[in-house]
Amino acid sequence: MTTFSLKILALAFMVIDHIGLFFPNAPIWFRYIGRMSAPIFVFCMVTGFSHTRDKKVYLLRMYLFGLGMGGLDYIINCFSNGDYIDNNIFVTLFSIAVIIHLYECIRKKHPKRKTYLLLYIVWQLIGVIVCYYVDIYSDNIIYLLIGFMGNMFFNEGGFIFVSLGVVLYFIRENKKHIAVYYSLFCFLYSFITMAGIAPRILTRLNYYHYDTLFYISSFIFPILGFHVIGIDRYSIQWMMIGALPFILLYNGKKGKSMKYFFYIFYPAHILIFFILSKVCLIVK
């Protein structure tokens, strides 16, 4: 399969998933299918970015669409009834691409590599602090801020999905390594989520009055992308493993080029589904 074919497949999975998200009466297996979408998009991004000639333009385009999607999330949530929309995969993909670009600058000994790295670290630290406190005191504006900050911790999926993308970049040409690493990632992520490792740790720390460790862990777990409220035995994230066969079918070719179609389709279908879901509620 070419990159284009994989994107079309991931797009189809995404649409099915979001039908299940926006329309409560949709079959639950729509959400199951949707778990395969994001990993395929991440894989396509890292392979595409590795072959992009003008990486700065690519990064700027990804950032602007992330910013725009953050604005759209903010506007949509102003009209929601408390069920906030946080779909913004652009920020996740942007964070992965920036880290990859920094690595390439360091590997190629770019004269400004140390400056770039320092600025990025400072930018990320500021983003974490600002987003964390805004998230505490605001229910909606955080989504606009996430698009603006482009933070590796505050994004759709959290740092765990950013790390997935970075590792896939390093092993993208070795299918055996992809199969082993991705399978291990899916297993560990699903186990930690379904077994409630994060809330169990927090409960123990709170019970034994390790207050400092409790507050540090309460800060770290969410930004890593782990659920801290309770045990989620019914988590469906393990179904991400279904994306692996399709990723392994990648033949190293780009295929057709319709890059702006994917950029535009993402926010467009979110807006359309939101409007249709509201119309359905009114009619019902």
N, C-alpha and C positions, 0 to 999 in steps of 0.2 A: 504494500500500500504506500502511496505517496503521502507527503505532508498534507496536500490538499484533501486527499481522501480521508485521512485521519481527522482533519478539522471538520469536514462535513459530518462524519460519524459522531464526533464529540458534540457538534452542534445539535444533531438529532437527539442524542442522549440528554442534552441540556434542556431542550424544548420540552421533552417528555417529563423531565424532572420538575420543571417550573410549572407545568400544567398541574402536577400533583401538589406543588407548593401553593399556588394561587387559588386553586379550586378544590375545596375540602371534600367534595364528593368523588373526586378522581380516585381510581384504584391505587392502593398503597404501593403496588409494585412499580408505579411510575417513579416513585422516589428511589426505589432500589436501582432501577436502570440509570437514574441520574448520577449515582455514585461513580460511574465510569467516565463521566465527562471531564471533570477538572484534571485528573491525571493525564489524560490524552492531550488536553490543551497545554498543560505544562511541558510535556515531552515535545510537542510541536514547537513551542516557543524556544526551548533551549537548542533544539536542532536548527531552527531557522535563524536564531540570533548568532549562532556560531558561524553561519555563512553570510551574514549581513555585512555589506561593505561599509556603509555609513552607520555605525552603531550609535552615534550621538543623535542622529535624526530618529532612529528607531526608539531610543530611550525617551526623547522628547515627545514623540507621538504617543507612546504608551502612557507617559505621565499625564499628558493633556486629556486623553480619554479617561484615565483614572480620576482626574479632577472633575471632568464633566459628569462621569457616572456618580461621583460623590454628591455633586449638586442635584442630580436626578433623584438619588436615594433620599436626599433631604426634602426635596419637594414632594415626592410621593408619600413620605412618612408624615408630612404635615396634614395629609388627608386620610391617613390610616386610623384605625381604631385601637391602636396600641400594639398591633402585630407589625413590628417594624421590619422593613426590607433592608438587608445589608449586603445585597449582591454587588460585588465590585471586584471581579477577578483581575481587572486591569492593574490594581495596586499590587496584588500578589505577584503577577507576572513581571511588573516593573521592578519590584524588589529583587526578584531572582536575577533579572537582566543586569541590574546595577552591580550586584555582587560579582557576577561573571565578568562584567566589564572591568571592574577594579582588579580582579585576579589577572586578567589579560594585560592590564597596564603594568602590574607588578612583574609578571612573567617576562614581558617584553622590555622591562626596565625603562618605562616612560619617564622622562625627566621630571614630571610633576606627580609621579605616582604617590609619593609620601604626602604631598599636599592634598591630593584627591582622597586618600585614605583617611587622613585626619579630619577633613571637612565632612566626610560621610559619617564617621563615628560621632562627631559632635552633632550633626544633623539628626542622626538616629536617636541619640540620647535626649535631645530636646523634644523630638517627636514622641518618644515614650512617655516622658514626664507630662507634656501638654495633653496628649491623648488620654492618658490614664486619669488625670484629674477632670478633664472635660467629660469623660465617660461616666464619672461618678456623679457629677452635678447636672448633667444634661442628658436627656433621653434621645435627642434627635440630631443636634448639631454635630455630634461626634462623627456621623457618617460623611458630612461635608468636610470635616477636618481630616478624616482618614484619606480622602482623595487628595487633599492639599499637601499633607505631610509625606505621603509615600513611604510609610514606615514598614520595616520588615516584620514587626511584631503585631501592629494593629492593621490587619487586613483580613480578607476572607480566607479562612483556614489557619491563620496565625503563622508563627515562625516555623512550625513543623512542616507546613506545605512549602514554605520558602526553602527550607533545608532539603526537601525532596527534590525540588527543581535544580538546586545547585549540584547535588550528588549525581542526578541524571545527566547533567552537563558533562561531568568527568567520565562517565561510563557509557555515554550515548552510542558509542561505536562498538560496544562489546555486549552482545545480546545475552550471553551467559551471565555476565555481571548484572545486567538489568534485571533478568529473571530472579536472581538470588536476592539482590538488594530490595527490589520492589516488593517481592513476596514477604521478606522480613519486615519491611516498613509497614505493610498492611497488617501483618500479624501483631506487631508490637503496638501500633497505634490503636487497633481494635481492642486488644487486650487491656491496654491502659484505660481506654474509654469505658468498655463494658464492665470491667472489674472495679471501676471507680477508684483507681489508685490515688488520684489527686485528692478527692474528698476524704478518703480513708486517712491519708497522711495528715490533712488539715484537722480532722477530728481528733487524731491522737495528739497532735501538737497542742491543740486547744485544751484537751482533757488534762494533759500533764503540765499545763500552764507554761509552755515554751512560747511565750508571747512574741518575742522577737522573730523566732523562726516561723511562727504562725503567720505573722504579717508579711514577712518576706516571701513565704510560699504562696500566700494569697495574692501577692502581686505577680509572682513569676509564672505560676501555672496558667492563668488565663491568657497572658501574652504569648505563651508558648503554643497555645491552641488546645489546651486540655480543659475539659469540663470540670468545674469545681463544686457544683451544687449538689450532685448526688450520683449514685450508681446508675448507670444507663445500660441495663442488661439488654435492652431492645435496640441498641444502636445498630444502624445499618451501614456504618462506615466500612465494615469488613468487605462489603460488596465492591469496593474499589479494585479488588483483585481481578474482577472481570475485565478491567482495561488492559491487563497484561498481554493476553493473546494478540490484541490488535496492535499494541506497541511493538511486539516482536515481529509483526508482519511488515513493519516499515522497511522499505527497500532502498532508502537513502536518496530518493529522488523528490524533488519539490512538487512537480505536477503543475496544475493550473495556478495562476496568480490572481486571487481575488481578495487581497488583504483587507481593503477597506470595507468589503462586504461583511466580514466577520466583526470588524470594529463597530460598524454601524448597527448590525443586526442585534448585538448583545443588548445595548440600552433600549433599542426600539421594541424588542419583544417583551422586555421587562415592563415598559410603559403600557404597551397594548394589553398584556395579561392583567396588569393591575386595574386598568380601566374596565376591562371585560368582567373581572371578578366583582367590581363594584356594581356594574350594571346587572349582573346576575343576582346579586343580593337585593337590589331594588325591585327587580321583576318578581323575584321569589316572594 
